[in-house]
């Protein structure tokens, strides 16, 4: 199993970023996928999760209405569109195969003026 995140970077408050997670080595369309984040000095937290067919999603309260998780099973990709970013969204974002211990290496998102 291989998960590679991309799309992180430095963005001003109020800005947007789109994170991508490229998956390989397993039957992607059979698994839910989750985005987590770990802010500096804090515990890792769930950001958003999507069902295997993209038919359901769930979000942390802190990102509801600002972030959107989606997936493309034809391309083995999962995305996280992040809008109206805040300083408190600064973290390392990682994707995870639901109910497994498969993780990507993460991508850093820094929201700062």
C-alpha positions as MATLAB code, in Angstrom:
seq = 'XXXXXXXXXXXXXXXXXXXXXXXXXXXXXXXXXXXXXXXXXXXXXXXXXXXXXXXXXXXXXXXXXXXXXXXXXXXXXXXXXXXXXXXXXXXXXXXXXXXXXXXXXXXXXXXXX';
ca = [
       0.000    0.000    0.000;
       1.288    3.415   -0.957;
      -0.300    6.765   -0.141;
       1.217   10.037   -1.323;
      -0.198   13.376   -0.272;
       0.433   16.625   -2.110;
      -0.900   20.142   -2.375;
       0.145   21.604    0.951;
       1.905   24.919    1.351;
       1.768   28.399    2.827;
      -1.491   30.292    2.382;
      -2.914   33.488    3.838;
      -5.948   33.405    6.134;
      -9.099   33.224    4.051;
      -7.318   31.445    1.251;
      -7.841   28.008   -0.255;
      -5.845   24.869   -0.892;
      -6.657   21.524   -2.446;
      -4.895   18.506   -1.039;
      -4.567   15.288   -3.013;
      -3.812   11.756   -1.922;
      -2.699    9.250   -4.540;
      -3.339    5.649   -3.503;
      -1.949    2.394   -4.846;
      -1.413   -1.205   -3.824;
      -4.946   -2.054   -2.783;
      -8.492   -2.087   -4.135;
      -9.133    1.597   -3.638;
     -12.856    1.523   -4.361;
     -13.426   -0.967   -1.538;
     -12.262    1.297    1.252;
     -13.349    4.454    2.920;
     -10.671    7.108    3.143;
      -9.927    9.634    5.847;
      -7.995   12.877    6.098;
      -6.376   13.548    9.450;
      -4.284   16.444   10.631;
      -1.810   17.029   13.413;
      -1.268   20.629   14.498;
       2.104   21.529   16.031;
       2.354   20.159   19.551;
      -1.103   18.614   19.462;
      -2.722   15.233   18.934;
      -3.756   13.990   15.529;
      -7.411   14.629   14.743;
      -9.896   13.460   12.146;
     -10.734   16.088    9.542;
     -13.013   14.307    7.066;
     -13.965   10.830    5.934;
     -15.592    9.533    2.775;
     -17.230    6.210    1.981;
     -15.778    3.768   -0.488;
     -18.151    4.882   -3.231;
     -18.188    8.506   -2.203;
     -21.802    8.161   -1.105;
     -21.318    9.508    2.387;
     -19.014   11.943    4.095;
     -18.410   13.144    7.602;
     -16.493   16.149    8.904;
     -15.022   17.501   12.084;
     -17.170   20.326   13.424;
     -14.242   22.703   13.088;
     -14.144   22.327    9.290;
     -17.814   21.839    8.385;
     -18.891   24.237    5.665;
     -15.283   25.086    4.764;
     -13.712   21.770    3.722;
     -14.963   19.228    1.198;
     -13.684   15.677    0.831;
     -14.115   13.893   -2.473;
     -12.675   10.941   -4.353;
     -12.125    9.665   -7.860;
     -12.154    5.879   -7.862;
     -11.106    5.759  -11.510;
      -7.877    7.553  -10.617;
      -7.399    6.147   -7.082;
      -7.383    9.650   -5.689;
      -8.910   11.336   -2.679;
      -9.047   15.105   -2.297;
      -9.590   17.689    0.388;
     -10.733   21.097   -0.796;
     -10.047   23.608    1.955;
     -11.621   27.056    1.779;
     -11.720   30.001    4.168;
      -8.565   28.750    5.832;
      -7.732   29.898    9.335;
      -4.522   29.981   11.320;
      -5.830   27.099   13.418;
      -5.938   24.911   10.302;
      -2.136   24.885   10.301;
      -1.104   21.237   10.578;
       0.394   18.287    8.827;
      -2.375   16.619    6.832;
      -2.288   12.899    6.138;
      -4.577   10.459    4.400;
      -5.459    7.076    5.813;
      -7.200    3.973    4.555;
     -10.220    3.565    6.817;
      -9.885    0.856    9.459;
      -6.264    0.140    8.552;
      -2.880    1.345    9.663;
      -1.945    2.569    6.204;
      -0.842    6.206    6.172;
       0.809    8.598    3.814;
       3.802   10.713    4.761;
       1.697   13.841    5.057;
       1.751   17.319    3.582;
       2.237   20.499    5.589;
      -0.367   23.242    5.496;
       0.566   26.582    7.040;
      -1.970   29.385    7.254;
      -0.293   32.668    8.054;
      -0.142   36.248    6.896;
];
